[in-house]
Amino acid sequence: MSNPPPYTPPPPGDNDPPPGGYSAPPPGGGGYGAKPATNGIAIAALIVGIISFLFALIPVIGWASVPFAIGAIALGIAGMSRAKKVNVGRGMALGGVITGVLALLVSIAYVIIVVVFADDAENKLDDVVCQADETALGIAVESFQSAEQRDPESEAELVEEGYLPSESETYDFSISGDEVNVTAQDGGGC
């Protein structure tokens, strides 16, 4: 067997590839091809939209998602505009707009529900206070009559004698015969 000839470098300016099978990169870059286009605005719109929607579903504090929902809608619109230029991200941008709108709708629904229930609860509380005030005044008059063997002259006398803690701001009373009539004051709320 004979020995292979020794390696001799090619003359300068030769365009043959270097030994080992590797070639020089082509002029103007190369490598793995062009970087794919992305739409970061659309991605941000989708992320903010999803987070705002999930946050909106939390009772009591879901209303705080409104600024994020508005941000998701704005980012989604900007992302769709960018998608026209780079042909990428239209679906993500649209998803951001949709989840942002859904978050707004959920937050608005919560606000409406809270306002309706709060108003209803306030009316029921007023009714309970009025009924309690009416009952207390009637009981105080009857207790006074039973203990003092006479009719009270005024509500102030009932308070002075300790039959009532304070004068009623919602009811007045009148006595006709053996009957105590408790009537609502004008503008008293009952």
Steps between C-alpha positions, in 0.01 A plus 500: 500500500624839418472819700269773374664809359547786743239776498588811310287811540329637190649805338366837618176610333375146438122474556491135595330422831724452802585146598262307719188553291401839647443793274520869569169678559351667196549873463241717683451278805331167476474242766148382578304725269307821564353567844123436493278805544328534838231727635585577861208742531254222410663264750477767772134566411413134539688461830354818653152407371510154654630630833239779511221256419608254769537785750153633406347168605608552862196625694520832683841606360442410134419863419872576541564315172342784300827689428666176387203412281517841335875450454440160339251653257742780408790257458280268294404780263864604466597134454250457216642808332850355531375161377408661168863605456678181614228244416532345847295522821153596377339216697686584821412870463134412441511268803632790708214724388239231566631409848530871586138563397384193695687623809328840467158337465553279805617801705201708390265213586653475849455875555135485391433200724665666800309827449165322464557277803637786710196715422267211578683427825480866600123505438454183705709646781288817496187285523640311800597825674155647436323190631722491808439873565124458459494195730717667765279810506182291532649288780625811684153661492332181621763449775455861614120460511530178696750634753375857538126429456470792260587593143835666429476862396784485249782293367739718700327382819560138395869577458515697828338217696734241341246318281686597182875557450436798270224665304406333173606680186262301286175453696252691714229354717148598591257345744131469436316320775686181583674487165853623429549619142855520372535699177797580278630855510512696174847459351594248771595234248238240597 
